[in-house]
Each structure stands twice: as C-alpha cells, then as structure tokens.
Amino acid sequence: MKLKNSTKRLLMLSMLVIFTISASGCRIPMDENGQILQITTDTTFKEIMSTESWFSAIFVWPLSQLLNIVAPKIGVGMGIALVTVLVNLVLLAVTLRSTIQMQQMQLIQPQLERIQRKYEGRDDDASKMRQANEMNALYKKYNVNPLSSILITFIQFPIIIAMYQAVQRSAAVKTGTFLGLSLAQTPMQGVKEGQYLYIVIWLVMGLIQFVSMMLPQKIAERKAKAEAEKHHRRPEKPKNNNMMMNIYMMGMIMVFGLMWPTAMTVYWAINSVVNIVKTLLVQKIIDKQKQEGAVR
C-alpha cells in the first residue's frame, strides 16, 4: 500500500517525537552513589523541573506522587494496581478507536494473507494495483486503518516509560512491602537470601505476560475457525507476524525481571492483567458492532 505524503510526514513526526521522548525520559536520575533519586511527598514540581527534565516533571512526578498518596492507605500492591488501572483507563479512552482497529487488523489477517497469496510472484504494475485495491477494499469493509498502531504507540509510549519510572522513584513504593517482601530488592537478591517467594512472583509475572501476548492471536484463531465453519470451509490459522518479536520481548522481560526491583515485577504483572481485560473488552465492542451491523 502506497503511503500519501501527509501520512509519511506523520510517521516521520511520530518517530521523531518518540525518539525525543526516549532520549530525554528513559534515563532514570541517579545520585552520586548510583542510587535512583526518590520522589517523596515533599518533592515539588518546580524542583523536578529545575533539577531534572520536563519529562520527569510533567509525566513521572504526578504518577509518583499519586503512588505516594495512595500506597500508605491501601497498601503498595493495591496502590500500584489502582494507579495502573487509572492510567490504562485514560489511555483507553483516548485510543479506543485505534485500539479497536488494531485488534480488528489481527482478525482480518487471514483474508489479507489470502489476497497476498493470490498475487504472489506477480510483480507487474497492474497486479500490484489490483492487490492494493483489494486490500484497501477489505480495510474499508471492516473500517480499519492499517496505521492505527502508530497512533497508539505515539500516545502510549511516554506514559509507559513514565509509569515504569514512577514505580521505581516513588518513596512509598521503595520503602513499602508486598506479601511481606521488600519491593526495593530484586528477585535475584531475594533468592540468594533464601526467600523463594520472590521467584514465585517473577514466574507469575512471566505467565501473565505470556497470556497477555498470546491472547490476541488466540482470539484471531477462534474467529477464523468460526468464520470457516460458517462458510463450510477449512479454517486458516492466522499468521502471527509478531511472533519472533514477542519471543524476543518475553525473553528480555524475564531477564530484566530478575534484575530490576520487585516493585517493577509486581507492576508488570498488574499491567499485563489490565491488558488482558482491555483486550477482552475491546473484543466485546468489536463483536457488538458486528452484530449491530448485521441487524441493520
């Protein structure tokens, strides 16, 4: 599919903004001893803005302060869960349409692959044009924008980085405990001290993350099977083009999960649960829209 000049400019701008945010925000401030600088209830916005970066002041500071306020009242684990849910609700409200389209893209993947196979090995301009037209017609039929994931990444990326930092910089989280364990300690350190509950939390986080990654693929497979049975044909298993990337990410998360503070392991597990719920919720919306369209 040939991109318009305006779309190319949007993609370039998105990548530039993401790069700028990454360069300015991904590095967590440290003190002279190499320890992460904590944000307490006494830390002001003006202080962070003057001594650190605009990213820390605008994104990280509010989330850290929210954690500092709620964690002492409802517990660190529940505090992280509450803030994670609130952040995801705000993101979902902003990106709902794009999220629906992105999930819809996975559901129509078998049809896209059928079109690609139809024109496989045909490199003449007429065939390329027909293939593009058929794919665009499919996108139009299901009201899908193939570039919807760009918007989601553009909006979600700084918030994900900010939440990642806020959990590590919140004084209430660092000094708090979860199931009697220090959240400042890494799972690896905990195991070395004979506290094997740390490794249980790490394994649970990995399991939930795996389910979160694989759920969209399983939903797409179930939908493809139902569609095939409806038309009395053999079901086509949707190809997961992101499988290698998912495996790579899963490996990285599990390795980092051993070395980062347990607070991050707890946060990642809770965030994965929220993503599972969000995926199921969006799928219900897609099913409802499809039923309403069929009735009309």
C-alpha positions, 0 to 999 in steps of 0.5 A: 500500500502506497503511503500519501505524503501527509501520512509519511510526514506523520510517521516521520513526526511520530518517530521523531517525537518518540525518539525525543521522548526516549532520549530525554525520559528513559534515563532514570536520575541517579545520585552520586552513589548510583542510587535512583533519586526518590520522589517523596511527598515533599518533592515539588514540581518546580524542583523536578523541573529545575533539577531534572527534565520536563519529562520527569516533571510533567509525566513521572512526578504526578504518577509518583506522587499519586503512588505516594498518596495512595500506597500508605492507605491501601497498601503498595500492591493495591496502590500500584494496581489502582494507579495502573488501572487509572492510567490504562483507563485514560489511555483507553479512552483516548485510543479506543478507536485505534485500539479497536482497529488494531485488534480488528487488523489481527482478525482480518489477517487471514483474508489479507494473507489470502489476497497476498497469496493470490498475487504472489510472484506477480510483480507487474504494475497492474497486479500490484494495483489490483492487490492494493485495491483489494486490500484497501477494499477489505480495510474499508469493509471492516473500517480499519486503518492499517496505521492505527498502531502508530497512533497508539504507540505515539500516545502510549509510549511516554506514559509507559516509560513514565509509569515504569519510572514512577514505580521505581522513584516513588518513596512509598513504593521503595520503602513499602512491602508486598506479601511481606517482601521488600519491593526495593530488592530484586528477585535475584537478591531475594533468592540468594537470601533464601526467600523463594517467594520472590521467584514465585512472583517473577514466574507469575509475572512471566505467565501473565505476560505470556497470556497477555501476548498470546491472547490476541492471536488466540482470539484471531484463531477462534474467529477464523475457525468460526468464520470457516465453519460458517462458510463450510470451509477449512479454517486458516490459522492466522499468521502471527507476524509478531511472533519472533518479536514477542519471543524476543520481548518475553525473553528480555522481560524475564531477564530484566525481571530478575534484575530490576526491583520487585516493585517493577515485577509486581507492576508488570504483572498488574499491567499485563492483567489490565491488558488482558481485560482491555483486550477482552473488552475491546473484543466485546465492542468489536463483536457488538458492532458486528452484530449491530451491523448485521441487524441493520 
